[in-house]
Structure formats: C-alpha cells, structure tokens
Amino acid sequence: MQVKGAGTSMENEIIIDTSSILFAVKFGRDAFDAAAALGGPSHIAMPTGVIDELRGISGGRGSKAICARTALKMLRIKNVKLYKSVEKVDDWIYHHAMENPGCTVITNDTELFKRLKGIHSKVFKISKNGSIR
C-alpha cells in the first residue's frame, strides 16, 4: 500500500469504504475483486481512515472483529492506493468524490450512498453474492 497526499487523484479511481470491505468479508467475498469487475483500467484507493477504522474494530470480539482482522490481512497483499486523511472517513469520501467526479465509490453505508447520489457521483454497493449493484 502506498500513501499519497490528498491532491493526487487519478481518473478511473475506485474508492472502497469500510462498510463494503466488512460486508464482503462477512459473506466470504473480496471487495477488491468485486471492484475490479467493474471493468476498464482502474485502481483501488481509500483514505487511511479506513485502515484506522478496521484496526479499531479488529481489537474487539465477535464476528465483526474477525471480519476486520481478515480485511486487514487482505489489504496487506492488495495493491491499494492510500490517501492520508484526518477527517471522518465518510466526509473524506464525500469531499473526494465532489473534487474528483471521475471516481467511483463502493459503499454499503446507506447514508453515505444517498449523500453521494445527491451529487450525482458514481456509487455502488456490494451484494451478498459479491457482485456490484
């Protein structure tokens, strides 16, 4: 993983948030493979806040903590571009999508999904079978 500054966006970028990663892992799916299935040349990216959220969740007990630990292991082997972020993850994703209209966002967070649809951003969810909808 490579950390970039906030202003180094590229076209065909796919931003994946914490909710989508955890949802996919919960159902034995890979959010990164699902994102790649959108087609065309693209790269996966996320704010460093997603890593922070996963680390926080992974310290707990139960199935959600196990999913977070699995997601962190997956991230170690994936080619994901990280943006250094200090604001809340959802706010960072929203602002990034506003500033980079060519990017796509994958989120299973209903509130963020609605916010992004409101600015006509390309936004998708991951289904239980791992497909993008």
MIDOSE-1310 file (N, C-alpha, C; in nm, 2 decimals, decimal comma, always signed):
residues 133
mqvk	+0,08/-0,12/+0,00/+0,00/+0,00/+0,00/+0,09/+0,12/+0,00; +0,04/+0,22/-0,07/+0,12/+0,34/-0,08/+0,04/+0,46/-0,04; +0,09/+0,55/+0,05/+0,01/+0,66/+0,10/+0,04/+0,78/+0,01; -0,06/+0,85/-0,04/-0,05/+0,97/-0,12/-0,11/+1,09/-0,05
gagt	-0,07/+1,20/-0,09/-0,14/+1,33/-0,04/-0,28/+1,34/-0,10; -0,35/+1,43/-0,04/-0,50/+1,44/-0,08/-0,52/+1,48/-0,22; -0,42/+1,55/-0,28/-0,45/+1,61/-0,42/-0,39/+1,53/-0,53; -0,37/+1,40/-0,51/-0,30/+1,32/-0,62/-0,40/+1,22/-0,68
smen	-0,52/+1,26/-0,71/-0,62/+1,17/-0,77/-0,59/+1,13/-0,91; -0,64/+1,02/-0,96/-0,63/+0,98/-1,10/-0,77/+0,94/-1,14; -0,79/+0,95/-1,28/-0,92/+0,90/-1,33/-0,93/+0,75/-1,31; -1,05/+0,71/-1,32/-1,09/+0,56/-1,31/-1,05/+0,51/-1,17
eiii	-1,06/+0,59/-1,08/-1,03/+0,55/-0,94/-1,15/+0,49/-0,87; -1,14/+0,38/-0,80/-1,25/+0,32/-0,73/-1,22/+0,33/-0,58; -1,30/+0,41/-0,51/-1,28/+0,42/-0,36/-1,37/+0,32/-0,29; -1,31/+0,24/-0,20/-1,39/+0,14/-0,12/-1,39/+0,19/+0,02
dtss	-1,50/+0,18/+0,08/-1,51/+0,22/+0,23/-1,51/+0,10/+0,32; -1,51/+0,13/+0,45/-1,50/+0,03/+0,55/-1,62/-0,07/+0,54; -1,74/-0,01/+0,53/-1,86/-0,09/+0,53/-1,87/-0,19/+0,42; -1,82/-0,16/+0,30/-1,82/-0,25/+0,19/-1,72/-0,36/+0,21
ilfa	-1,60/-0,33/+0,26/-1,50/-0,43/+0,29/-1,55/-0,53/+0,39; -1,61/-0,48/+0,50/-1,66/-0,57/+0,61/-1,77/-0,65/+0,56; -1,86/-0,59/+0,48/-1,98/-0,66/+0,43/-1,93/-0,78/+0,34; -1,84/-0,75/+0,25/-1,79/-0,85/+0,16/-1,72/-0,97/+0,24
vkfg	-1,64/-0,93/+0,33/-1,57/-1,04/+0,41/-1,67/-1,12/+0,49; -1,77/-1,06/+0,54/-1,88/-1,13/+0,62/-1,94/-1,24/+0,54; -1,95/-1,22/+0,41/-2,02/-1,31/+0,32/-1,91/-1,39/+0,24; -1,79/-1,39/+0,28/-1,68/-1,47/+0,21/-1,65/-1,42/+0,08
rdaf	-1,66/-1,29/+0,06/-1,63/-1,22/-0,07/-1,51/-1,13/-0,06; -1,46/-1,09/-0,17/-1,35/-1,00/-0,18/-1,39/-0,87/-0,24; -1,40/-0,76/-0,17/-1,45/-0,63/-0,22/-1,36/-0,58/-0,33; -1,23/-0,61/-0,32/-1,13/-0,56/-0,42/-1,15/-0,63/-0,55
daaa	-1,18/-0,76/-0,55/-1,21/-0,83/-0,68/-1,34/-0,78/-0,73; -1,44/-0,76/-0,65/-1,56/-0,71/-0,69/-1,55/-0,57/-0,76; -1,46/-0,49/-0,70/-1,44/-0,36/-0,76/-1,37/-0,37/-0,90; -1,28/-0,46/-0,91/-1,21/-0,48/-1,03/-1,30/-0,53/-1,14
algg	-1,41/-0,60/-1,10/-1,51/-0,65/-1,20/-1,59/-0,54/-1,27; -1,58/-0,41/-1,22/-1,65/-0,30/-1,28/-1,59/-0,28/-1,42; -1,48/-0,33/-1,45/-1,42/-0,32/-1,58/-1,34/-0,19/-1,61; -1,27/-0,20/-1,72/-1,18/-0,09/-1,76/-1,06/-0,07/-1,67
pshi	-0,96/+0,00/-1,72/-0,84/+0,03/-1,63/-0,88/+0,11/-1,52; -0,85/+0,07/-1,40/-0,88/+0,15/-1,28/-0,78/+0,10/-1,17; -0,78/+0,18/-1,06/-0,71/+0,14/-0,94/-0,80/+0,16/-0,82; -0,77/+0,08/-0,72/-0,84/+0,09/-0,59/-0,77/+0,18/-0,50
ampt	-0,85/+0,27/-0,43/-0,80/+0,36/-0,34/-0,89/+0,38/-0,22; -0,83/+0,43/-0,11/-0,91/+0,46/+0,01/-0,83/+0,55/+0,10; -0,91/+0,62/+0,19/-0,84/+0,71/+0,28/-0,77/+0,62/+0,40; -0,67/+0,67/+0,46/-0,60/+0,60/+0,57/-0,70/+0,58/+0,68
gvid	-0,81/+0,66/+0,69/-0,91/+0,64/+0,79/-0,98/+0,50/+0,79; -0,99/+0,44/+0,67/-1,04/+0,31/+0,66/-0,96/+0,21/+0,74; -0,83/+0,22/+0,72/-0,73/+0,13/+0,79/-0,75/+0,15/+0,94; -0,76/+0,28/+0,98/-0,78/+0,31/+1,13/-0,91/+0,25/+1,18
elrg	-1,02/+0,26/+1,10/-1,14/+0,20/+1,15/-1,13/+0,05/+1,16; -1,07/-0,01/+1,06/-1,06/-0,16/+1,06/-0,97/-0,20/+1,18; -0,87/-0,13/+1,21/-0,78/-0,16/+1,33/-0,86/-0,15/+1,46; -0,94/-0,04/+1,47/-1,02/-0,02/+1,59/-1,12/-0,14/+1,61
isgg	-1,19/-0,17/+1,50/-1,29/-0,28/+1,50/-1,22/-0,42/+1,53; -1,10/-0,44/+1,48/-1,03/-0,57/+1,49/-0,99/-0,60/+1,63; -0,99/-0,50/+1,72/-0,95/-0,52/+1,86/-1,06/-0,58/+1,94; -1,18/-0,59/+1,89/-1,29/-0,64/+1,96/-1,31/-0,79/+1,95
rgsk	-1,42/-0,83/+2,00/-1,46/-0,97/+1,99/-1,57/-0,99/+1,90; -1,60/-1,11/+1,86/-1,71/-1,13/+1,77/-1,68/-1,14/+1,63; -1,79/-1,16/+1,55/-1,77/-1,18/+1,40/-1,72/-1,05/+1,33; -1,77/-0,94/+1,38/-1,73/-0,81/+1,31/-1,58/-0,79/+1,33
aica	-1,52/-0,82/+1,45/-1,38/-0,81/+1,47/-1,30/-0,91/+1,39; -1,35/-1,03/+1,37/-1,29/-1,13/+1,29/-1,28/-1,08/+1,14; -1,39/-1,02/+1,10/-1,40/-0,97/+0,96/-1,30/-0,86/+0,94; -1,29/-0,77/+1,04/-1,19/-0,66/+1,03/-1,05/-0,71/+1,03
rtal	-1,02/-0,81/+1,11/-0,88/-0,87/+1,11/-0,85/-0,94/+0,97; -0,95/-1,00/+0,92/-0,94/-1,07/+0,78/-0,92/-0,96/+0,68; -0,99/-0,85/+0,69/-0,98/-0,74/+0,59/-0,84/-0,68/+0,60; -0,79/-0,66/+0,72/-0,65/-0,60/+0,73/-0,55/-0,70/+0,67
kmlr	-0,56/-0,83/+0,68/-0,47/-0,92/+0,62/-0,48/-0,91/+0,47; -0,60/-0,90/+0,42/-0,62/-0,89/+0,27/-0,56/-0,76/+0,22; -0,57/-0,65/+0,29/-0,51/-0,53/+0,25/-0,36/-0,53/+0,24; -0,30/-0,62/+0,31/-0,15/-0,63/+0,31/-0,10/-0,68/+0,17
iknv	-0,19/-0,76/+0,11/-0,15/-0,82/-0,02/-0,21/-0,75/-0,14; -0,30/-0,66/-0,12/-0,36/-0,59/-0,23/-0,29/-0,46/-0,27; -0,30/-0,43/-0,40/-0,24/-0,31/-0,45/-0,34/-0,19/-0,43; -0,34/-0,13/-0,32/-0,44/-0,02/-0,28/-0,36/+0,11/-0,26
klyk	-0,41/+0,21/-0,33/-0,35/+0,34/-0,31/-0,42/+0,41/-0,19; -0,34/+0,45/-0,09/-0,40/+0,51/+0,03/-0,38/+0,66/+0,02; -0,48/+0,74/+0,06/-0,47/+0,88/+0,07/-0,47/+0,91/+0,22; -0,37/+0,99/+0,26/-0,36/+1,04/+0,40/-0,49/+1,12/+0,43
svek	-0,56/+1,08/+0,54/-0,68/+1,16/+0,58/-0,68/+1,18/+0,72; -0,74/+1,29/+0,76/-0,76/+1,33/+0,90/-0,91/+1,35/+0,94; -0,99/+1,37/+0,84/-1,13/+1,39/+0,87/-1,20/+1,25/+0,87; -1,33/+1,25/+0,92/-1,40/+1,13/+0,92/-1,41/+1,06/+0,78
vddw	-1,40/+0,93/+0,78/-1,40/+0,86/+0,65/-1,51/+0,90/+0,56; -1,63/+0,90/+0,60/-1,74/+0,93/+0,52/-1,73/+1,07/+0,46; -1,69/+1,16/+0,54/-1,67/+1,30/+0,50/-1,56/+1,31/+0,39; -1,45/+1,24/+0,42/-1,34/+1,24/+0,32/-1,38/+1,18/+0,19
iyhh	-1,46/+1,07/+0,19/-1,50/+1,01/+0,07/-1,60/+1,10/-0,01; -1,69/+1,17/+0,06/-1,78/+1,26/+0,00/-1,71/+1,38/-0,06; -1,61/+1,44/+0,01/-1,54/+1,55/-0,05/-1,45/+1,51/-0,16; -1,39/+1,39/-0,15/-1,31/+1,34/-0,26/-1,39/+1,32/-0,39
amen	-1,51/+1,26/-0,37/-1,60/+1,24/-0,49/-1,64/+1,37/-0,55; -1,66/+1,47/-0,46/-1,70/+1,60/-0,52/-1,59/+1,67/-0,60; -1,47/+1,65/-0,55/-1,35/+1,71/-0,61/-1,30/+1,63/-0,73; -1,34/+1,50/-0,74/-1,29/+1,41/-0,85/-1,41/+1,34/-0,91
pgct	-1,49/+1,41/-0,99/-1,61/+1,35/-1,04/-1,59/+1,22/-1,12; -1,47/+1,19/-1,17/-1,45/+1,07/-1,24/-1,43/+0,94/-1,16; -1,43/+0,96/-1,02/-1,41/+0,84/-0,94/-1,54/+0,77/-0,91; -1,52/+0,65/-0,88/-1,64/+0,56/-0,84/-1,62/+0,53/-0,69
vitn	-1,73/+0,52/-0,62/-1,73/+0,48/-0,48/-1,81/+0,36/-0,46; -1,76/+0,27/-0,38/-1,83/+0,15/-0,34/-1,85/+0,16/-0,19; -1,97/+0,17/-0,15/-2,01/+0,18/+0,00/-2,14/+0,10/+0,03; -2,14/+0,04/+0,14/-2,27/-0,03/+0,18/-2,33/+0,06/+0,30
dtel	-2,28/+0,18/+0,32/-2,33/+0,27/+0,41/-2,44/+0,35/+0,35; -2,57/+0,32/+0,39/-2,68/+0,38/+0,32/-2,68/+0,53/+0,32; -2,64/+0,59/+0,44/-2,64/+0,74/+0,44/-2,54/+0,80/+0,35; -2,42/+0,74/+0,34/-2,32/+0,79/+0,25/-2,36/+0,77/+0,11
fkrl	-2,42/+0,65/+0,08/-2,47/+0,62/-0,05/-2,57/+0,73/-0,10; -2,66/+0,77/-0,02/-2,76/+0,88/-0,05/-2,69/+1,01/-0,07; -2,59/+1,04/+0,02/-2,52/+1,17/+0,00/-2,45/+1,17/-0,13; -2,38/+1,06/-0,17/-2,31/+1,06/-0,30/-2,40/+1,06/-0,42
kgih	-2,52/+1,00/-0,41/-2,62/+1,00/-0,52/-2,67/+1,15/-0,54; -2,67/+1,22/-0,42/-2,72/+1,36/-0,43/-2,62/+1,45/-0,51; -2,50/+1,41/-0,52/-2,40/+1,49/-0,60/-2,38/+1,42/-0,74; -2,46/+1,33/-0,77/-2,45/+1,25/-0,89/-2,32/+1,18/-0,91
skvf	-2,27/+1,13/-0,80/-2,14/+1,05/-0,80/-2,18/+0,91/-0,85; -2,08/+0,84/-0,91/-2,09/+0,70/-0,94/-2,07/+0,62/-0,81; -2,18/+0,56/-0,76/-2,17/+0,49/-0,64/-2,24/+0,36/-0,65; -2,18/+0,26/-0,59/-2,24/+0,12/-0,59/-2,23/+0,06/-0,45
kisk	-2,30/-0,05/-0,44/-2,30/-0,14/-0,32/-2,25/-0,28/-0,36; -2,20/-0,35/-0,26/-2,17/-0,49/-0,28/-2,28/-0,57/-0,23; -2,32/-0,67/-0,31/-2,43/-0,76/-0,27/-2,37/-0,88/-0,19; -2,46/-0,96/-0,13/-2,42/-1,08/-0,06/-2,34/-1,18/-0,14
ngsi	-2,37/-1,18/-0,27/-2,30/-1,28/-0,36/-2,17/-1,22/-0,42; -2,14/-1,09/-0,38/-2,01/-1,03/-0,42/-2,02/-0,95/-0,54; -2,14/-0,94/-0,60/-2,15/-0,86/-0,72/-2,17/-0,71/-0,68; -2,14/-0,62/-0,78/-2,16/-0,48/-0,76/-2,29/-0,44/-0,82
r	-2,37/-0,37/-0,74/-2,50/-0,32/-0,78/-2,52/-0,17/-0,75
